[in-house]
Amino acid sequence: MRSGNPALSADVFDQFEAGANDRFDVATSVDTMTIGGTTVKTGVLLGLATLTAGFTWQLAVGGGNATPWIFGGAIVGLVFALITIFKPTAAPWTAPLYALAEGFFLGGISAMYASVYQGIVVQAVLLTFGIMFAMLVAFGTGMVQVTERFRAGIVAATGGIMLVYLVSIVMNMFGSGVPYIHGSGMIGIGFSLFVVIIASLNLVLDFDFIQKGSDAGAPKYMEWYGAFGLMVTLVWLYIEILRLLAKLNSRD
């Protein structure tokens, strides 16, 4: 079982696969992972991120210096993300801290885009949650089947995108960059649209991963871990939608 989301790696739930309930004598919703519990915890993480995002947003809109909060939130968020990935048992504490830190980053970035493109943040938020619910419906109704070939394709595409971004970051350090993909031309818009589609399909993999973890009787703390993994994908999707909308608006 594998997800394109690095937070939901193949090894996390493997120990709770078939036969896991034989190792947990009391396999009830009280002490095992459930989809409902993961949903609630995802809502908690989104609420925490919104809270700190509002702080940075108001600071930036009011003319304050939000840069330290943006970079600080990104760095601290990355630290807590790595801790959560390598130590899932810490997720009940690290996942909320990740959400709080990421909120500072998202609020500042959103304010920067909003200062240039009016209404872009509202559009990006609506599109992000619209896509999430659409993918949830597609997954729940079986319209999208998570086969091994489908999963492998999304994982490969996600890895390719991350590689392109890594190369771009390294090239930018030397005063260059990957040509065209960050521009507002057809290639740049096409690339951003492709990334948004892959990020959206990662949501389906996340839903499938969480459901299988619940079916396998994973421990209760894995609800926080599953919510964290879903949050990582939503943050990625939101940022990519902001970039796509910015490119489209810059062509007007």
Secondary structure, DSSP 8 states (H G I E B T S, - for coil): ---SSGGG-TTTTGGGSTTGGGT-S--STTTB--HHHHHHHHHHHHHHHHHHHHHHHHHHHTT---HHHHHHHHHHHHHHHHHHHH-GGGHHHHHHHHHHHHHHHHHHHHHHHHHHSTTHHHHHHHHHHHHHHHHHHHHHTTSS---HHHHHHHHHHHHHHHHHHHHHHHHHHTT---TTTTSSSHHHHHHHHHHHHHHHHHHHHHHHHHHHHHHTT-BTTHHHHHHHHHHHHHHHHHHHHHHHHHHHHHT-
